[in-house]
């Protein structure tokens, strides 16, 4: 099994804390992303940070399928449902930013992506939603990561 090169909890917490500041910010909630389909075996984390009536989502990914076109684009969606039964249409499309960054600076993992969801964090963590990441439409639009959004 290959090692996963991205930082764990403390570094991600620092990243999440730096990404949002101000009086309406509280502690981030970490959600584990699981690689699925042709991305099975990869892992990731999403740090959800409440910012007023929105949620900042800072993600770190260990990898993408080998056939992914470079530069890497990842499309993020929030579905009402679970990873095992995602509905056809997402509740929220977080596609304003899709180009991932390479923490190593050379196009290799770990990859990061930060987005803002137009919904309060407490609503997202109520157990009704799943966070789903797909590769680019040109790469097949396959589901590559998924996580149930709920407090652990």
C-alpha positions in Angstrom: 0.0 0.0 0.0 1.5 3.3 -1.0 1.9 6.0 1.7 -0.4 9.0 1.5 1.8 12.2 1.4 -0.5 14.8 2.8 -0.5 16.3 6.3 -2.8 15.1 8.9 -5.2 16.8 11.3 -3.0 19.6 12.9 -1.7 21.0 9.6 -5.2 20.9 8.1 -6.6 22.6 11.2 -4.0 25.4 10.8 -4.9 25.8 7.1 -8.6 26.0 7.9 -8.1 28.5 10.7 -6.0 30.7 8.4 -8.6 30.5 5.6 -11.3 32.2 7.6 -11.1 34.8 10.4 -13.4 37.2 12.2 -15.9 37.1 15.0 -18.3 34.7 13.3 -15.7 31.9 13.0 -15.6 28.8 15.2 -13.6 25.6 15.3 -13.4 23.6 12.0 -15.0 20.2 11.7 -12.9 17.6 9.9 -14.6 15.1 7.5 -12.8 12.2 5.9 -13.1 11.9 2.2 -13.0 8.4 0.8 -11.7 7.6 -2.7 -14.3 5.7 -4.7 -14.6 4.0 -8.1 -11.4 4.3 -10.2 -9.9 6.4 -7.3 -10.4 3.7 -4.6 -7.6 3.6 -2.1 -7.0 7.4 -2.2 -8.0 9.4 0.9 -8.6 13.0 1.7 -9.9 15.4 4.3 -12.3 18.4 4.2 -12.2 21.0 7.0 -15.5 22.7 7.3 -15.4 26.2 8.9 -18.4 28.3 9.6 -18.2 31.8 8.3 -21.4 33.8 9.0 -24.1 32.2 6.9 -21.7 30.2 4.7 -19.3 27.3 5.1 -15.6 27.4 4.0 -14.5 24.0 2.8 -10.8 23.4 2.7 -9.9 20.0 1.1 -6.7 18.0 0.9 -6.6 15.0 -1.5 -4.0 12.3 -1.7 -4.5 11.7 -5.4 -6.6 11.4 -8.5 -7.0 8.6 -11.1 -3.9 8.2 -13.2 -5.7 9.0 -16.4 -6.7 12.5 -15.1 -5.8 15.3 -17.5 -3.3 17.9 -16.3 -3.8 20.5 -14.9 -6.2 18.7 -12.5 -9.7 20.0 -12.2 -12.0 18.7 -9.5 -15.7 19.6 -9.4 -17.4 19.7 -5.9 -21.0 19.1 -5.2 -23.2 18.7 -2.1 -26.0 16.2 -2.5 -29.0 15.7 -0.3 -28.6 12.0 0.4 -25.8 9.6 1.2 -22.7 8.5 -0.8 -24.4 5.1 -1.4 -27.4 6.7 -3.1 -26.6 10.1 -4.5 -29.6 11.7 -6.3 -29.3 12.8 -9.9 -29.1 16.5 -9.1 -27.0 18.1 -6.4 -28.4 20.5 -3.8 -25.4 22.8 -4.3 -22.8 23.0 -7.1 -19.5 24.4 -5.8 -17.9 24.8 -9.2 -16.7 28.4 -9.1 -13.2 27.1 -8.4 -12.2 23.7 -9.9 -8.4 23.9 -10.5 -6.6 22.2 -7.6 -3.3 23.3 -6.2 -0.3 21.1 -5.7 1.1 21.4 -2.2 4.4 20.1 -3.5 4.4 22.8 -6.2 5.1 20.3 -9.0 1.7 19.0 -10.0 2.0 16.0 -7.7 0.0 15.2 -4.5 -1.1 16.3 -2.1 -3.7 18.4 -3.8 -5.7 21.2 -2.2 -8.9 23.0 -3.1 -10.8 25.6 -1.0 -14.4 26.6 -1.7 -17.3 28.3 0.0 -20.8 26.7 0.3 -23.7 29.1 0.5 -25.2 27.3 3.5 -24.5 27.4 7.2 -22.2 24.7 8.5 -24.7 23.4 11.1 -27.2 22.8 8.3 -24.6 20.8 6.3 -23.7 18.7 9.3 -27.3 17.7 10.1 -26.9 14.3 8.5 -28.8 15.0 5.3 -25.9 15.8 3.0 -23.0 14.2 1.2 -19.9 16.0 -0.2 -19.0 14.5 -3.6 -16.0 15.3 -5.8 -15.9 14.4 -9.5 -13.2 14.6 -12.1 -13.6 16.9 -15.0 -16.3 16.3 -17.7 -13.4 15.8 -20.2 -12.1 13.0 -17.9 -15.5 11.3 -17.6 -17.2 13.2 -14.8 -16.6 10.2 -12.5 -17.2 10.3 -8.8 -13.7 10.2 -7.2 -14.3 11.1 -3.5 -17.3 11.1 -1.3 -18.1 11.8 2.4 -21.2 11.9 4.5 -21.5 15.3 6.2 -22.2 14.8 9.9 -20.5 15.5 13.1 -18.4 12.5 14.3 
